[in-house]
Amino acid sequence: MSDGGKEASKMEGTEKVLDKRTTLLRPPEPDPNKAPIENTVEVTPLAVLGEDIFTNTRPLWLPPGARGVYGGAVIAQSLAAAQLTVKDDFLVHSCHCYFLLAGSPTIPIMYHVERVRDGRSFATRTVQARQKGKCIFTTTISFMREASGGAKQIRHAAALPDKVEMPRPSWDDEDEAWEGVGPFQSRRIELLNMRDPEARPDQRKTRQWHRSRGKISAEGGHQAHLNALAYISDSYFIGTVSRIHGLWRLGMTPEQVVELPEQRRARMRALLEFEGMGSQLEDWVGRPKLGMLVSLDHSIYFHEPKRVRADEWMFSEMESPWSGDGRGVVMQRIYAQDGTLLASCIQEGVVRLQQDGVEKAAKI
């Protein structure tokens, strides 16, 4: 065999090996001194390939029934990578993201950070997440130097909504069995105005409490809390549109759920109850069915970066001002338990109804 043939054979063998790797480098064991979410969003620098190139340290999660990896992980890892290229006293205040292609859980992601601008008060970074050379996600992130706003300030913030059920000590020991052992905990979704026949969809809201599991390490610092908030912010986000319209979103029909063995049926009812959909399956017979639900873009405005404590309970309230033309928009506010408004988020996504069997062939 010629040298060229040997080289081609060697490259082919390398590609076959890499095709079986979900991370570019062998993932280390999770650090027991860090919270699970810190290990989940960790990125590894790849200086040998060039400046400001990073990759996911550990495999990425593919949610059940999803077309691609969990978007919150890609947002958080992009933020983690960008933060490593700015000075420690620069804190993220906004990031604007676009989901371009479904991320594969079986292919490593390469994060390419570009240092767009470094000013005295602000720094700007763009991050492209790529798989096999294709850009699957892009974000522009802006950082602000801490305390650069001046001594005199104008301040206001939306207050924590009235009549919110506050966290109780008993919540620490509660866990939904179907949730598994993900890096963060979520309480049952509360739907407001769903039973009011006069309420429009834009007047309905969803509420939920979240926090990361375990204690975020001192080593991770405030940046680990911000990464965790970015990760959590994508949870149940665009799905708000389907909830306020009462769309059936499970793979099987309500009639099929009724026919399941008792244990699986009880598990399915628990899932419906958790998502605020109620467990009365007869209420769902004949309801419109969701055909496609995919995030298109995602923006986060961090109002109080140093106040974020993602390992403490955070309250989210979501509402949708508009949906149409196969898309929907959702707005989210995230509060600390003491009522501090931590962040505001906006997301637009594809929201399509099932179209009599043609939806399987639909493309974005």
Secondary structure, DSSP 8 states (H G I E B T S, - for coil): --HHHHHHHHHHHHHHHHHT-SSSS------TTS-HHHHHT-EEE-GGG-TTEEEESS-----TT-SSS-HHHHHHHHHHHHHTTS-TTEEEEEEEEEE-S---TTS--EEEEEEEEE-SSEEEEEEEEEETTEEEEEEEEEEEETT-S-SS---------TT-----GGGGG---GGG-S-SEEE---EEESTT-TT--GGG-EEEEEEEESS---TTTHHHHHHHHHHHHHTTT-THHHHHHTT-B-SSS-HHHHHTS-HHHHHHHHHHHHHTTS-S-GGGGTT--BEEEEEEEEEEEEES-GGG--TTS-EEEEEEEEEEETTEEEEEEEEEETTS-EEEEEEEEEEEEE--TT-GGG---
